[in-house]
Amino acid sequence: MRYDPSRPAGRLLLTPEDKEAPARTCRLRVLGLGERAEPALDAFARRLAELAGAPYAMVNFVGEERQFFAGLHARPPHARPAHTQPSHARPPQARLPGTGHDALDTGTGTGAGRSPGSGGDAARGDADLGRSAPRSLGPGRHMAREYGFCPHVVVRRKALVLEDVRDYPRFAGNPVVDEYGIRSYLGAPLLDRTGIALGTVCVTDVEPRPWGRSGLDTIKAMAAELVEQIELREVGL
């Protein structure tokens, strides 16, 4: 992977060079993604947070200049993590607009069912974010490309597991660590049928987290599931 040479190497604030960004932006425009929040994607993020036992989860589409959280879950302040819910008690499944299929049905054998914990209520839009989201998410759903770890995931085209961000010099200097207290990250790319990485699904925590193999399996399975739903919407099913 190559990195933007304009970044000060001594601080290791390394934002990856993203040559695919123009093609991704065009592809997102064709799919109608990355410009507005969608309730189904908020619900997807909530379920992802529950499966991973994480306070924050995002469906993040990465453009040329910024990132956009089309799906967002932020556990309200002072809320205590809930215990893992049995399968019959999980929240109702949502559907992506333009499809007749459930957006949250993981099926069987994907690994996503190996849940280490669960989260709280889903964020319901920009107006509510200031009440529950960490400052890293800003006043709305946009974030600059140099913030966070999703830009690395889309360039790497591989899942990224950071159990304690401070253990990795390449990532420890990222603004979200010192400014917003992010200590752990788990994310996987959304690779669509054209081969473009549209963005990521990811979870973060303000504490170190031993995500383990089950966490990696979960994030990869959920990414694959969401890509399938996006493809169904594209063909109008």
C-alpha positions as CSV (number, residue, x, y, z in Angstrom):
1,M,0.0,0.0,0.0
2,R,1.2,3.5,-0.8
3,Y,0.6,6.5,1.4
4,D,0.2,10.2,0.8
5,P,3.7,11.6,1.0
6,S,2.3,15.0,2.1
7,R,1.6,13.5,5.5
8,P,4.2,14.2,8.2
9,A,5.9,10.8,8.6
10,G,7.2,11.7,12.0
11,R,3.7,11.8,13.4
12,L,2.6,8.7,11.5
13,L,-0.7,10.3,10.5
14,L,-0.8,8.1,7.4
15,T,-3.9,8.4,5.2
16,P,-3.7,5.8,2.4
17,E,-3.6,6.9,-1.2
18,D,-7.0,6.0,-2.6
19,K,-6.8,5.7,-6.4
20,E,-10.2,4.0,-6.6
21,A,-11.9,7.0,-5.0
22,P,-13.2,8.6,-8.3
23,A,-14.6,5.3,-9.5
24,R,-16.1,4.6,-6.1
25,T,-17.8,7.9,-6.0
26,C,-19.4,7.3,-9.4
27,R,-20.5,3.8,-8.4
28,L,-22.1,5.1,-5.1
29,R,-24.0,7.7,-7.1
30,V,-25.3,5.0,-9.5
31,L,-26.5,3.0,-6.5
32,G,-27.9,6.0,-4.7
33,L,-25.8,5.5,-1.6
34,G,-23.6,7.7,0.5
35,E,-25.6,10.9,0.4
36,R,-28.4,10.3,2.9
37,A,-29.1,8.3,6.0
38,E,-31.4,5.3,5.6
39,P,-33.4,3.8,8.5
40,A,-32.7,0.2,7.2
41,L,-29.0,0.9,7.4
42,D,-29.4,2.4,10.9
43,A,-31.1,-0.8,11.9
44,F,-28.4,-2.9,10.3
45,A,-25.8,-0.9,12.3
46,R,-27.7,-1.5,15.5
47,R,-27.8,-5.2,14.9
48,L,-24.1,-5.2,14.0
49,A,-23.4,-3.5,17.3
50,E,-25.4,-6.1,19.2
51,L,-23.6,-9.0,17.5
52,A,-20.2,-7.5,18.3
53,G,-21.1,-6.2,21.7
54,A,-19.8,-2.8,20.7
55,P,-21.2,0.7,21.6
56,Y,-20.7,2.1,18.1
57,A,-21.3,0.6,14.7
58,M,-21.4,2.2,11.2
59,V,-22.2,1.5,7.6
60,N,-19.6,3.9,6.1
61,F,-19.4,4.9,2.4
62,V,-16.0,6.5,1.7
63,G,-15.9,9.3,-1.0
64,E,-13.0,11.3,-2.4
65,E,-13.0,13.9,0.3
66,R,-15.1,12.5,3.2
67,Q,-16.7,9.6,4.8
68,F,-20.5,9.3,5.3
69,F,-22.3,7.1,7.9
70,A,-25.4,6.1,6.0
71,G,-26.1,3.6,8.8
72,L,-25.2,4.5,12.4
73,H,-25.7,3.1,15.9
74,A,-24.4,5.0,18.9
75,R,-25.3,3.7,22.4
76,P,-26.8,6.5,24.5
77,P,-24.6,7.9,27.2
78,H,-24.7,6.0,30.5
79,A,-26.5,3.1,28.9
80,R,-25.2,-0.3,30.1
81,P,-24.3,-3.0,27.6
82,A,-27.1,-5.6,27.5
83,H,-26.5,-9.3,27.6
84,T,-26.6,-11.3,24.4
85,Q,-30.2,-11.7,23.3
86,P,-31.5,-15.1,22.4
87,S,-32.4,-15.5,18.8
88,H,-36.1,-15.2,19.4
89,A,-35.6,-11.9,21.2
90,R,-33.6,-10.1,18.5
91,P,-35.0,-6.9,17.1
92,P,-37.3,-7.0,14.0
93,Q,-35.4,-7.2,10.7
94,A,-35.3,-4.1,8.4
95,R,-35.5,-4.0,4.6
96,L,-33.4,-1.9,2.3
97,P,-35.5,0.5,0.3
98,G,-36.3,-1.0,-3.1
99,T,-36.1,-4.6,-2.1
100,G,-38.6,-7.1,-0.8
101,H,-35.9,-8.8,1.2
102,D,-34.9,-8.5,4.8
103,A,-31.7,-6.5,5.2
104,L,-30.7,-8.1,8.5
105,D,-31.3,-11.8,7.9
106,T,-27.9,-13.4,8.4
107,G,-29.1,-16.9,7.6
108,T,-27.1,-19.8,8.8
109,G,-23.5,-20.9,8.7
110,T,-22.1,-17.4,8.2
111,G,-20.4,-17.0,11.6
112,A,-22.4,-13.9,12.3
113,G,-24.5,-15.7,14.9
114,R,-21.5,-16.1,17.3
115,S,-22.4,-13.0,19.3
116,P,-20.1,-11.8,22.0
117,G,-22.6,-9.2,23.3
118,S,-25.2,-6.6,22.4
119,G,-25.8,-2.9,22.3
120,G,-28.6,-0.4,22.9
121,D,-30.9,1.8,20.8
122,A,-30.3,2.8,17.2
123,A,-29.5,6.4,16.3
124,R,-32.4,7.8,14.3
125,G,-30.8,10.5,12.2
126,D,-28.7,13.6,12.3
127,A,-31.0,15.4,14.7
128,D,-30.4,12.8,17.4
129,L,-26.7,12.2,17.0
130,G,-25.6,14.9,19.3
131,R,-27.3,13.2,22.2
132,S,-25.7,9.8,21.8
133,A,-22.8,9.8,19.4
134,P,-19.1,10.3,20.3
135,R,-17.6,13.6,19.1
136,S,-15.7,11.6,16.4
137,L,-19.0,11.4,14.5
138,G,-19.3,15.2,14.5
139,P,-22.6,17.1,14.5
140,G,-23.9,14.9,11.7
141,R,-22.8,11.8,9.7
142,H,-19.8,13.1,7.9
143,M,-16.1,12.7,8.8
144,A,-12.9,13.7,7.0
145,R,-10.9,11.0,5.3
146,E,-7.9,11.4,7.6
147,Y,-10.1,10.4,10.6
148,G,-10.6,6.8,11.5
149,F,-9.5,3.5,10.0
150,C,-12.2,2.8,7.3
151,P,-10.1,4.5,4.5
152,H,-7.4,2.0,5.2
153,V,-9.9,-0.9,4.9
154,V,-11.2,0.2,1.5
155,V,-7.7,0.6,0.2
156,R,-6.5,-2.7,1.7
157,R,-9.7,-4.4,0.6
158,K,-9.3,-6.6,3.7
159,A,-10.8,-6.7,7.1
160,L,-8.9,-4.8,9.8
161,V,-8.8,-5.9,13.4
162,L,-7.3,-3.4,16.0
163,E,-7.8,-4.8,19.5
164,D,-5.9,-1.8,21.0
165,V,-5.1,0.9,18.5
166,R,-2.2,2.2,20.6
167,D,-0.3,-1.0,19.9
168,Y,0.0,-0.1,16.2
169,P,2.3,2.9,15.4
170,R,0.7,3.3,12.0
171,F,-2.7,3.9,13.5
172,A,-2.0,5.2,17.0
173,G,-1.5,8.7,15.7
174,N,-4.9,8.9,14.1
175,P,-7.0,11.9,15.3
176,V,-9.8,9.7,16.6
177,V,-7.5,8.1,19.2
178,D,-6.5,11.3,21.1
179,E,-9.4,13.5,20.2
180,Y,-12.3,11.1,20.7
181,G,-10.9,8.2,22.8
182,I,-11.3,5.4,20.2
183,R,-9.2,2.5,21.4
184,S,-10.4,-0.5,19.3
185,Y,-11.8,-1.0,15.8
186,L,-13.1,-3.9,13.7
187,G,-14.1,-3.3,10.1
188,A,-14.6,-5.1,6.8
189,P,-14.9,-3.8,3.2
190,L,-18.1,-3.8,1.2
191,L,-16.9,-5.3,-2.1
192,D,-19.6,-5.1,-4.7
193,R,-20.0,-7.1,-7.9
194,T,-17.9,-4.6,-10.0
195,G,-15.0,-5.2,-7.7
196,I,-15.1,-1.7,-6.1
197,A,-14.9,-1.3,-2.4
198,L,-17.9,0.9,-1.7
199,G,-17.0,1.4,2.0
200,T,-17.1,-0.5,5.2
201,V,-19.1,-2.0,8.0
202,C,-17.4,-1.4,11.3
203,V,-17.6,-1.3,15.1
204,T,-15.5,0.8,17.5
205,D,-15.1,1.0,21.3
206,V,-13.5,3.4,23.7
207,E,-11.8,0.4,25.4
208,P,-9.4,-2.2,24.1
209,R,-11.4,-5.2,22.8
210,P,-10.2,-8.8,22.2
211,W,-12.3,-9.2,19.0
212,G,-10.9,-12.7,18.3
213,R,-11.8,-15.0,15.5
214,S,-15.5,-14.7,16.2
215,G,-15.4,-11.0,15.8
216,L,-13.6,-11.2,12.5
217,D,-16.1,-13.8,11.3
218,T,-19.0,-11.6,12.3
219,I,-17.8,-8.5,10.6
220,K,-16.9,-10.3,7.4
221,A,-20.3,-12.1,7.3
222,M,-22.2,-8.9,7.9
223,A,-20.3,-7.1,5.2
224,A,-21.1,-9.9,2.7
225,E,-24.7,-9.8,3.7
226,L,-25.0,-6.1,3.2
227,V,-23.4,-6.3,-0.3
228,E,-25.9,-8.9,-1.3
229,Q,-28.8,-6.6,-0.2
230,I,-27.2,-3.7,-2.1
231,E,-27.1,-5.9,-5.2
232,L,-30.7,-6.9,-4.8
233,R,-31.7,-3.3,-4.6
234,E,-29.7,-2.5,-7.8
235,V,-31.6,-5.1,-9.8
236,G,-34.9,-4.1,-8.3
237,L,-35.7,-7.2,-6.4
